[in-house]
Amino acid sequence: MHQDNEDYTNPPEEFIGLSDFTSCGSDQLSFRAGDRLLVHTKTSADWWWAELGGLCGYAPSSYLKQDVEDSYLNQGVKEDTSENTSEDPWQDEEYFGSYGTLRLQLEMLSDRARTEAYRQVILTNSAPLKGKVVMDLGCGTGVISLFCARLAQPKAVYAVEASSIAEHTETLVRQNGCEEVVTVFQGRAEELELPGTVDILISEWMGNCLLFEFMVESVLQARDRWLREGGMMWPSGASLCLVPCQALDYYTERMVFWEQPYGLDFTALQSLAQSEFFSRPRFSHLLKPEDCLATPCDVITLDMLTLHVTDLEKLRGQFTFIVEKAGTFHGFTSWFRVQFQSLERDKTTLELDTGPYSEPTHWKQTLFMLDGPILLLGGETVSGIILLHRNPVWRRHMTVTIQWSISSTEETGNCMVQSKSFPMWR
Ligand SMILES: N=C(N)NCC[C@H]1O[C@@H](n2cnc3c(N)ncnc32)[C@H](O)[C@@H]1O
């Protein structure tokens, strides 16, 4: 934290804190919802240099909103703001618009590991599915609902889909002779009226880094409203996994590249490269098993029967990795696993693992790059915490903060704690 009375060139702008923010590093500024901060410099898209009560530090821009009322007052302009529609914090138009295209539906359907995992769940539970009522939330083209109707004998399947693809799903249900069992409901699950409660709520809701898109909130709300007492959630559980890793190819192509392109020295661009390429997570990163520097671990585990929507605001996990081989620590990679508990007691739980040791899926993995590589000899301990802070304004987004320290057997002194926050994406 800095005490700073430096005179700034541009007049500061007043912003309001939309949610509490607790500093995760010495140069960040803590504030509470409703605090009025003076933003002196918008140093980057995500972090602004601000002042509050004589203290200065970096504040996350996604936690700040200009007080429209005040800004109009300052300019002496009093426009009628009634026609100003504030952007939808769920960005549903853009979100469901994208799922109305075949491109995304094709990507998910073409993901054999993903789709086959759900087919196996239905197949192995076909006997106990007989006579049951199933809700398929976010059914898309209805593939899971059709698996239910074709591979088992449920009493009814409610196929719920908010995007325009639902208009075609009806046709697919008829063309596959499932119209007696499967009913398509077009609309948001939170707003629909269903004929009644369900025995099983099945959904493929997982996003990058497990939670991005936060469709999981819709699943929990549907659970609380439509799943009968003792009903089954599929997936029944979910785990976020993490590992310290090498990422030499990515580091070389995005950072080393500037050292001598065509014999020229472009190293002056490397700080910009770090900000542009390493300040956010990298989706669809394919981690090679040999680039894992330790045994991966589950850092966050969710029980889909007991998880509450409010738990999603802030999720925290701990980790301790023993570095198993010498290598370069470029960053952390995350992925998820989801479990499908059997409908029959003491039968095996099935699992979809999207990690580097399993068949690749369309999610691949998510890479969090450190600001700079760290050489490791092997034998060190990398320990710390991971925080998933849901964006208080943009409800499908979150910021992932990783705090870590590296200690080695030789080094007895207290090791320095590092911290880095990655907006995903706002
Ligand atoms: N990350 C994912 N698995 N995304 C799958 C999302 C699928 O579920 C649909 N979907 C997402 N949220 C909802 C909701 N609240 N209600 C109905 N359909 C939804 C979306 O249109 C898409 O077809």
The ligand as an SDF file (V2000), in Angstrom:
LIG
                    3D

 23 25  0  0  0  0  0  0  0  0999 V2000
  -20.6060  -24.5890  -20.7580 N   0  0  0  0  0  0  0  0  0  0  0  0
  -21.6330  -25.2960  -21.1460 C   0  0  0  0  0  0  0  0  0  0  0  0
  -21.7450  -26.5640  -20.8730 N   0  0  0  0  0  0  0  0  0  0  0  0
  -22.5760  -24.6880  -21.8360 N   0  0  0  0  0  0  0  0  0  0  0  0
  -23.7880  -25.4000  -22.2750 C   0  0  0  0  0  0  0  0  0  0  0  0
  -24.8330  -24.3920  -22.3040 C   0  0  0  0  0  0  0  0  0  0  0  0
  -26.1350  -24.8830  -22.9610 C   0  0  0  0  0  0  0  0  0  0  0  0
  -27.1660  -24.7330  -21.9930 O   0  0  0  0  0  0  0  0  0  0  0  0
  -28.0490  -23.6830  -22.3670 C   0  0  0  0  0  0  0  0  0  0  0  0
  -28.3440  -22.9220  -21.1490 N   0  0  0  0  0  0  0  0  0  0  0  0
  -27.4590  -22.2900  -20.3500 C   0  0  0  0  0  0  0  0  0  0  0  0
  -28.0920  -21.7190  -19.3070 N   0  0  0  0  0  0  0  0  0  0  0  0
  -29.4190  -22.0100  -19.4450 C   0  0  0  0  0  0  0  0  0  0  0  0
  -30.5890  -21.7100  -18.6880 C   0  0  0  0  0  0  0  0  0  0  0  0
  -30.5200  -20.9770  -17.5590 N   0  0  0  0  0  0  0  0  0  0  0  0
  -31.7830  -22.1760  -19.1300 N   0  0  0  0  0  0  0  0  0  0  0  0
  -31.8560  -22.9050  -20.2660 C   0  0  0  0  0  0  0  0  0  0  0  0
  -30.7890  -23.2240  -21.0450 N   0  0  0  0  0  0  0  0  0  0  0  0
  -29.5770  -22.7900  -20.6220 C   0  0  0  0  0  0  0  0  0  0  0  0
  -27.2820  -22.8840  -23.4180 C   0  0  0  0  0  0  0  0  0  0  0  0
  -28.1660  -22.2100  -24.2940 O   0  0  0  0  0  0  0  0  0  0  0  0
  -26.4840  -23.9700  -24.1120 C   0  0  0  0  0  0  0  0  0  0  0  0
  -27.2460  -24.6510  -25.0800 O   0  0  0  0  0  0  0  0  0  0  0  0
  1  2  2  0
  2  3  1  0
  2  4  1  0
  4  5  1  0
  5  6  1  0
  6  7  1  0
  7  8  1  0
  7 22  1  0
  8  9  1  0
  9 10  1  0
  9 20  1  0
 10 11  1  0
 10 19  1  0
 11 12  2  0
 12 13  1  0
 13 14  1  0
 13 19  2  0
 14 15  1  0
 14 16  2  0
 16 17  1  0
 17 18  2  0
 18 19  1  0
 20 21  1  0
 20 22  1  0
 22 23  1  0
M  END
$$$$
